[in-house]
Amino acid sequence: MLPQQMPLLPAASGQPTEPPVLNARSPLQRALAAFHDHMLAQGFSLYTVKAFDSDLGLLAGYLGAGAAVGSIDTRKLEQFLAYLRQGRGVPCNLKSLERRLTALKVFFAWLCEEGVLAEDPAVPLVHHRATTPLQRVLSEQEIAQLLQATDQWRHVAERADARPHLLVTLLIATGIKKGECMSIALEDLNISEPQSAALNIHYPSLKQRFKERRLCLPSAFALILQEYLDQYKPAARLFECTARNLEYVLDECAKRAGLPARVLSFETLRWTCAVRDLRSGMHEDDLRRKLGLSHISWVETSEKLRKLLSAPL
């Protein structure tokens, strides 16, 4: 008989309950119920809560609802994933398998954060899917070439332009997304003390408030910004143009720096920033917050970053 999916909570339960005290000897079903409450308290979408409950219910059905969470090691999780792929008798497409792996990673990462487990057995688990090229990141030499080219652009006698250097410096330092860059208001920039210059990222939606953060800027940013303000005189937003216009600016920056065509983009500079921060020793959770990512989004992002980190720059 095939293992059955176990319900996490009584059917009537719809609101968070008082979380039970957990330890490594706690049964899996009790831990899953506490995790369900955690997801509700953290504002996970109802779709995510329902999907993760279902996915983790399969784990409880496979291992047994009474299995102690501390007894679940990487080998058992790998066997569970193999069962989902081949032994369950129900088709499991790649998208569903990836989501179930994400559910495992988020659940066991939470158990470690709560001090229930000393080590996370889900960390070594990887997706068995078709390989895709890693995101292109700039080498330190390419970054130096880029900054030198944009800095020279600031001092061109006939048409000095500080915007390219401002844009590249901003993106390499903060790793912000294109939409976040286009939404920067002048009041979001704090340069009163150049040595502690910072950018505040805001989101109007309550559901996205976790993405709000304060990002440090290089001390030279204040001077570059003032040059830019004198030249462009923006009224409210830092960049009062279209995103496409800034993409053209990045293309020209790459050309002047001798970089390959179309290699420079908001996404390239975001990943470059993240890899540089990891190389410099930034803690992964600090980087997750800097990039404005949820714990769920970080699972896949961190795996890609580890691969990029091992690749030569």
MIMIDO-346235 format. One record per residue (C-alpha): x, y, z; chain; residue number from 1. Coordinates in pm, whole numbers. Example, Ala and Ser with C-alpha at 12.3 -4.5 7.8 and 13.67 -1.06 7.14 Angstrom:
! MIMIDO-346235
+--------+--------+--------+---+-----+
!     c1 !     c2 !     c3 ! c !   k !
+--------+--------+--------+---+-----+
!   1230 !   -450 !    780 ! A !   1 !
!   1367 !   -106 !    714 ! A !   2 !
+--------+--------+--------+---+-----+
END
This chain:
! MIMIDO-346235
+--------+--------+--------+---+-----+
!     c1 !     c2 !     c3 ! c !   k !
+--------+--------+--------+---+-----+
!      0 !      0 !      0 ! A !   1 !
!    131 !    344 !    -92 ! A !   2 !
!    199 !    595 !    188 ! A !   3 !
!    -94 !    832 !    233 ! A !   4 !
!    -82 !   1208 !    257 ! A !   5 !
!   -139 !   1311 !    617 ! A !   6 !
!   -354 !   1611 !    714 ! A !   7 !
!   -161 !   1874 !    904 ! A !   8 !
!   -447 !   2019 !   1107 ! A !   9 !
!   -806 !   1935 !   1192 ! A !  10 !
!  -1033 !   2044 !    907 ! A !  11 !
!  -1203 !   2308 !   1121 ! A !  12 !
!   -880 !   2490 !   1199 ! A !  13 !
!   -847 !   2814 !   1005 ! A !  14 !
!   -661 !   3052 !   1236 ! A !  15 !
!   -317 !   3035 !   1398 ! A !  16 !
!   -317 !   2852 !   1729 ! A !  17 !
!    -74 !   2874 !   2018 ! A !  18 !
!    242 !   2713 !   1877 ! A !  19 !
!    354 !   2402 !   2064 ! A !  20 !
!    701 !   2380 !   2213 ! A !  21 !
!    912 !   2182 !   1970 ! A !  22 !
!   1237 !   1992 !   1999 ! A !  23 !
!   1421 !   1731 !   1795 ! A !  24 !
!   1204 !   1454 !   1946 ! A !  25 !
!    877 !   1622 !   1846 ! A !  26 !
!    664 !   1424 !   1599 ! A !  27 !
!    663 !   1550 !   1243 ! A !  28 !
!    289 !   1618 !   1240 ! A !  29 !
!    318 !   1851 !   1542 ! A !  30 !
!    604 !   2039 !   1375 ! A !  31 !
!    401 !   2073 !   1053 ! A !  32 !
!    108 !   2216 !   1247 ! A !  33 !
!    340 !   2473 !   1408 ! A !  34 !
!    485 !   2557 !   1068 ! A !  35 !
!    134 !   2607 !    932 ! A !  36 !
!     72 !   2865 !   1206 ! A !  37 !
!    408 !   3026 !   1131 ! A !  38 !
!    316 !   3070 !    765 ! A !  39 !
!    -15 !   3233 !    858 ! A !  40 !
!    154 !   3463 !   1110 ! A !  41 !
!    418 !   3566 !    853 ! A !  42 !
!    158 !   3655 !    594 ! A !  43 !
!    233 !   3381 !    342 ! A !  44 !
!    -22 !   3387 !     61 ! A !  45 !
!   -313 !   3147 !    106 ! A !  46 !
!   -203 !   2970 !   -212 ! A !  47 !
!    146 !   2911 !    -69 ! A !  48 !
!     11 !   2793 !    267 ! A !  49 !
!   -225 !   2547 !     99 ! A !  50 !
!     46 !   2421 !   -139 ! A !  51 !
!    309 !   2380 !    134 ! A !  52 !
!     59 !   2207 !    364 ! A !  53 !
!    -17 !   1961 !     85 ! A !  54 !
!    348 !   1905 !     -5 ! A !  55 !
!    460 !   1853 !    354 ! A !  56 !
!    158 !   1632 !    416 ! A !  57 !
!    307 !   1398 !    158 ! A !  58 !
!    626 !   1387 !    363 ! A !  59 !
!    429 !   1297 !    675 ! A !  60 !
!    251 !   1023 !    483 ! A !  61 !
!    581 !    885 !    357 ! A !  62 !
!    782 !    893 !    681 ! A !  63 !
!    493 !    861 !    924 ! A !  64 !
!    326 !   1143 !   1115 ! A !  65 !
!    493 !   1032 !   1437 ! A !  66 !
!    849 !   1039 !   1304 ! A !  67 !
!   1073 !   1257 !   1521 ! A !  68 !
!   1188 !   1562 !   1324 ! A !  69 !
!   1542 !   1509 !   1453 ! A !  70 !
!   1550 !   1164 !   1292 ! A !  71 !
!   1493 !   1303 !    942 ! A !  72 !
!   1827 !   1323 !    764 ! A !  73 !
!   1929 !   1412 !    409 ! A !  74 !
!   1919 !   1048 !    298 ! A !  75 !
!   1554 !   1014 !    400 ! A !  76 !
!   1464 !   1336 !    220 ! A !  77 !
!   1642 !   1217 !    -95 ! A !  78 !
!   1448 !    889 !    -75 ! A !  79 !
!   1126 !   1087 !    -37 ! A !  80 !
!   1203 !   1293 !   -349 ! A !  81 !
!   1283 !    975 !   -541 ! A !  82 !
!    948 !    835 !   -425 ! A !  83 !
!    772 !   1145 !   -557 ! A !  84 !
!    947 !   1114 !   -893 ! A !  85 !
!    919 !    741 !   -945 ! A !  86 !
!    746 !    543 !   -669 ! A !  87 !
!    423 !    723 !   -589 ! A !  88 !
!    235 !    607 !   -896 ! A !  89 !
!    113 !    962 !   -964 ! A !  90 !
!    283 !   1181 !  -1229 ! A !  91 !
!    498 !   1454 !  -1075 ! A !  92 !
!    601 !   1725 !  -1322 ! A !  93 !
!    912 !   1935 !  -1274 ! A !  94 !
!    718 !   2239 !  -1154 ! A !  95 !
!    546 !   2039 !   -878 ! A !  96 !
!    871 !   1870 !   -780 ! A !  97 !
!   1050 !   2205 !   -755 ! A !  98 !
!    773 !   2347 !   -536 ! A !  99 !
!    784 !   2042 !   -308 ! A ! 100 !
!   1159 !   2074 !   -277 ! A ! 101 !
!   1114 !   2442 !   -191 ! A ! 102 !
!    858 !   2346 !     75 ! A ! 103 !
!   1112 !   2105 !    230 ! A ! 104 !
!   1387 !   2365 !    228 ! A ! 105 !
!   1171 !   2638 !    381 ! A ! 106 !
!   1029 !   2403 !    648 ! A ! 107 !
!   1363 !   2264 !    764 ! A ! 108 !
!   1531 !   2605 !    747 ! A ! 109 !
!   1256 !   2730 !    980 ! A ! 110 !
!   1318 !   2439 !   1221 ! A ! 111 !
!   1683 !   2541 !   1237 ! A ! 112 !
!   1598 !   2909 !   1287 ! A ! 113 !
!   1373 !   2808 !   1577 ! A ! 114 !
!   1652 !   2603 !   1734 ! A ! 115 !
!   1462 !   2276 !   1695 ! A ! 116 !
!   1737 !   2128 !   1474 ! A ! 117 !
!   2108 !   2195 !   1492 ! A ! 118 !
!   2167 !   2115 !   1124 ! A ! 119 !
!   1946 !   2152 !    819 ! A ! 120 !
!   1909 !   1818 !    634 ! A ! 121 !
!   1750 !   1989 !    332 ! A ! 122 !
!   2050 !   2208 !    245 ! A ! 123 !
!   2225 !   1945 !     27 ! A ! 124 !
!   1910 !   1874 !   -175 ! A ! 125 !
!   1930 !   1994 !   -534 ! A ! 126 !
!   1692 !   2012 !   -827 ! A ! 127 !
!   1746 !   1742 !  -1086 ! A ! 128 !
!   1645 !   1944 !  -1389 ! A ! 129 !
!   1784 !   2051 !  -1722 ! A ! 130 !
!   2083 !   2274 !  -1673 ! A ! 131 !
!   2053 !   2638 !  -1775 ! A ! 132 !
!   2337 !   2885 !  -1820 ! A ! 133 !
!   2437 !   3069 !  -1506 ! A ! 134 !
!   2360 !   3439 !  -1487 ! A ! 135 !
!   2644 !   3649 !  -1627 ! A ! 136 !
!   2829 !   3850 !  -1364 ! A ! 137 !
!   3109 !   4099 !  -1415 ! A ! 138 !
!   3464 !   4021 !  -1313 ! A ! 139 !
!   3654 !   4265 !  -1093 ! A ! 140 !
!   3853 !   4370 !  -1400 ! A ! 141 !
!   3533 !   4439 !  -1595 ! A ! 142 !
!   3391 !   4639 !  -1303 ! A ! 143 !
!   3709 !   4848 !  -1293 ! A ! 144 !
!   3687 !   4908 !  -1670 ! A ! 145 !
!   3321 !   5003 !  -1641 ! A ! 146 !
!   3369 !   5250 !  -1357 ! A ! 147 !
!   3672 !   5403 !  -1527 ! A ! 148 !
!   3476 !   5453 !  -1850 ! A ! 149 !
!   3175 !   5611 !  -1679 ! A ! 150 !
!   3399 !   5828 !  -1461 ! A ! 151 !
!   3572 !   5961 !  -1773 ! A ! 152 !
!   3228 !   6032 !  -1918 ! A ! 153 !
!   3171 !   6272 !  -1628 ! A ! 154 !
!   3463 !   6484 !  -1743 ! A ! 155 !
!   3415 !   6499 !  -2121 ! A ! 156 !
!   3474 !   6864 !  -2204 ! A ! 157 !
!   3209 !   6903 !  -2471 ! A ! 158 !
!   2934 !   6706 !  -2297 ! A ! 159 !
!   3005 !   6591 !  -1942 ! A ! 160 !
!   2744 !   6348 !  -1816 ! A ! 161 !
!   2729 !   6222 !  -1457 ! A ! 162 !
!   2423 !   6001 !  -1507 ! A ! 163 !
!   2603 !   5688 !  -1638 ! A ! 164 !
!   2850 !   5687 !  -1347 ! A ! 165 !
!   2570 !   5754 !  -1099 ! A ! 166 !
!   2359 !   5469 !  -1238 ! A ! 167 !
!   2638 !   5210 !  -1251 ! A ! 168 !
!   2772 !   5306 !   -907 ! A ! 169 !
!   2421 !   5281 !   -761 ! A ! 170 !
!   2343 !   4940 !   -912 ! A ! 171 !
!   2677 !   4779 !   -828 ! A ! 172 !
!   2654 !   4902 !   -468 ! A ! 173 !
!   2290 !   4815 !   -397 ! A ! 174 !
!   2181 !   4539 !   -636 ! A ! 175 !
!   1834 !   4692 !   -664 ! A ! 176 !
!   1588 !   4580 !   -930 ! A ! 177 !
!   1495 !   4786 !  -1234 ! A ! 178 !
!   1152 !   4872 !  -1092 ! A ! 179 !
!   1302 !   4978 !   -760 ! A ! 180 !
!   1553 !   5198 !   -941 ! A ! 181 !
!   1282 !   5371 !  -1143 ! A ! 182 !
!   1076 !   5434 !   -827 ! A ! 183 !
!   1349 !   5614 !   -629 ! A ! 184 !
!   1226 !   5952 !   -509 ! A ! 185 !
!   1477 !   6225 !   -429 ! A ! 186 !
!   1363 !   6215 !    -69 ! A ! 187 !
!   1461 !   5846 !    -51 ! A ! 188 !
!   1827 !   5944 !    -73 ! A ! 189 !
!   2004 !   6051 !    243 ! A ! 190 !
!   2340 !   6212 !    165 ! A ! 191 !
!   2359 !   6467 !    447 ! A ! 192 !
!   2657 !   6269 !    581 ! A ! 193 !
!   2850 !   6137 !    277 ! A ! 194 !
!   3029 !   5875 !    484 ! A ! 195 !
!   2693 !   5723 !    582 ! A ! 196 !
!   2496 !   5793 !    264 ! A ! 197 !
!   2198 !   5563 !    222 ! A ! 198 !
!   1903 !   5480 !     -1 ! A ! 199 !
!   1563 !   5392 !    142 ! A ! 200 !
!   1357 !   5149 !    -67 ! A ! 201 !
!    982 !   5183 !    -16 ! A ! 202 !
!    683 !   4974 !   -127 ! A ! 203 !
!    324 !   5105 !   -115 ! A ! 204 !
!    165 !   4759 !    -84 ! A ! 205 !
!    136 !   4609 !    264 ! A ! 206 !
!    206 !   4265 !    117 ! A ! 207 !
!    545 !   4388 !     -5 ! A ! 208 !
!    654 !   4579 !    303 ! A ! 209 !
!    910 !   4305 !    379 ! A ! 210 !
!   1100 !   4433 !     74 ! A ! 211 !
!   1151 !   4775 !    229 ! A ! 212 !
!   1506 !   4834 !    339 ! A ! 213 !
!   1787 !   5086 !    391 ! A ! 214 !
!   2090 !   5037 !    169 ! A ! 215 !
!   2434 !   5186 !    221 ! A ! 216 !
!   2588 !   5391 !    -60 ! A ! 217 !
!   2956 !   5462 !   -133 ! A ! 218 !
!   3091 !   5778 !     25 ! A ! 219 !
!   3166 !   5920 !   -323 ! A ! 220 !
!   2801 !   5887 !   -420 ! A ! 221 !
!   2705 !   6225 !   -271 ! A ! 222 !
!   2945 !   6411 !   -502 ! A ! 223 !
!   2831 !   6218 !   -811 ! A ! 224 !
!   2468 !   6279 !   -718 ! A ! 225 !
!   2520 !   6653 !   -685 ! A ! 226 !
!   2678 !   6664 !  -1031 ! A ! 227 !
!   2384 !   6472 !  -1171 ! A ! 228 !
!   2127 !   6696 !  -1000 ! A ! 229 !
!   2296 !   7006 !  -1138 ! A ! 230 !
!   2290 !   6861 !  -1489 ! A ! 231 !
!   1945 !   6700 !  -1505 ! A ! 232 !
!   1750 !   6892 !  -1238 ! A ! 233 !
!   1494 !   6619 !  -1160 ! A ! 234 !
!   1187 !   6743 !   -974 ! A ! 235 !
!   1068 !   6439 !   -782 ! A ! 236 !
!   1220 !   6110 !   -893 ! A ! 237 !
!   1589 !   6037 !   -930 ! A ! 238 !
!   1550 !   5916 !  -1288 ! A ! 239 !
!   1272 !   6101 !  -1468 ! A ! 240 !
!   1296 !   5900 !  -1786 ! A ! 241 !
!   1187 !   5556 !  -1902 ! A ! 242 !
!   1353 !   5233 !  -1795 ! A ! 243 !
!   1431 !   5169 !  -2160 ! A ! 244 !
!   1624 !   5494 !  -2171 ! A ! 245 !
!   1846 !   5375 !  -1884 ! A ! 246 !
!   1894 !   5042 !  -2062 ! A ! 247 !
!   2032 !   5235 !  -2359 ! A ! 248 !
!   2264 !   5415 !  -2116 ! A ! 249 !
!   2391 !   5078 !  -1986 ! A ! 250 !
!   2448 !   4958 !  -2342 ! A ! 251 !
!   2659 !   5265 !  -2413 ! A ! 252 !
!   2847 !   5219 !  -2086 ! A ! 253 !
!   2940 !   4864 !  -2190 ! A ! 254 !
!   3055 !   4988 !  -2529 ! A ! 255 !
!   3278 !   5257 !  -2380 ! A ! 256 !
!   3422 !   5008 !  -2129 ! A ! 257 !
!   3506 !   4757 !  -2401 ! A ! 258 !
!   3262 !   4497 !  -2270 ! A ! 259 !
!   3068 !   4257 !  -2495 ! A ! 260 !
!   2752 !   4396 !  -2655 ! A ! 261 !
!   2432 !   4365 !  -2451 ! A ! 262 !
!   2619 !   4217 !  -2152 ! A ! 263 !
!   2527 !   4504 !  -1919 ! A ! 264 !
!   2179 !   4512 !  -1767 ! A ! 265 !
!   2000 !   4578 !  -1439 ! A ! 266 !
!   1991 !   4201 !  -1381 ! A ! 267 !
!   2363 !   4156 !  -1452 ! A ! 268 !
!   2456 !   4430 !  -1205 ! A ! 269 !
!   2216 !   4291 !   -942 ! A ! 270 !
!   2378 !   3947 !   -955 ! A ! 271 !
!   2724 !   4102 !   -970 ! A ! 272 !
!   2649 !   4298 !   -652 ! A ! 273 !
!   2523 !   3984 !   -476 ! A ! 274 !
!   2827 !   3774 !   -570 ! A ! 275 !
!   3066 !   4051 !   -462 ! A ! 276 !
!   2890 !   4081 !   -126 ! A ! 277 !
!   2914 !   3706 !    -67 ! A ! 278 !
!   3279 !   3707 !   -164 ! A ! 279 !
!   3343 !   3988 !     83 ! A ! 280 !
!   3194 !   3779 !    365 ! A ! 281 !
!   2841 !   3915 !    396 ! A ! 282 !
!   2612 !   3677 !    585 ! A ! 283 !
!   2355 !   3511 !    359 ! A ! 284 !
!   2056 !   3637 !    557 ! A ! 285 !
!   2192 !   3992 !    545 ! A ! 286 !
!   2226 !   3959 !    169 ! A ! 287 !
!   1873 !   3819 !    143 ! A ! 288 !
!   1740 !   4129 !    319 ! A ! 289 !
!   1961 !   4359 !    111 ! A ! 290 !
!   1814 !   4211 !   -208 ! A ! 291 !
!   1460 !   4237 !    -69 ! A ! 292 !
!   1387 !   3865 !   -103 ! A ! 293 !
!   1152 !   3648 !     99 ! A ! 294 !
!   1277 !   3326 !    259 ! A ! 295 !
!   1101 !   3130 !    -15 ! A ! 296 !
!   1256 !   3329 !   -301 ! A ! 297 !
!   1596 !   3305 !   -134 ! A ! 298 !
!   1601 !   2925 !   -156 ! A ! 299 !
!   1648 !   2921 !   -534 ! A ! 300 !
!   1851 !   3243 !   -543 ! A ! 301 !
!   2101 !   3117 !   -287 ! A ! 302 !
!   2160 !   2798 !   -485 ! A ! 303 !
!   2243 !   3000 !   -798 ! A ! 304 !
!   2467 !   3232 !   -599 ! A ! 305 !
!   2666 !   2941 !   -457 ! A ! 306 !
!   2729 !   2819 !   -811 ! A ! 307 !
!   2831 !   3167 !   -922 ! A ! 308 !
!   3051 !   3204 !   -617 ! A ! 309 !
!   3248 !   2894 !   -712 ! A ! 310 !
!   3297 !   3019 !  -1068 ! A ! 311 !
!   3603 !   3237 !  -1139 ! A ! 312 !
!   3534 !   3606 !  -1181 ! A ! 313 !
+--------+--------+--------+---+-----+
END
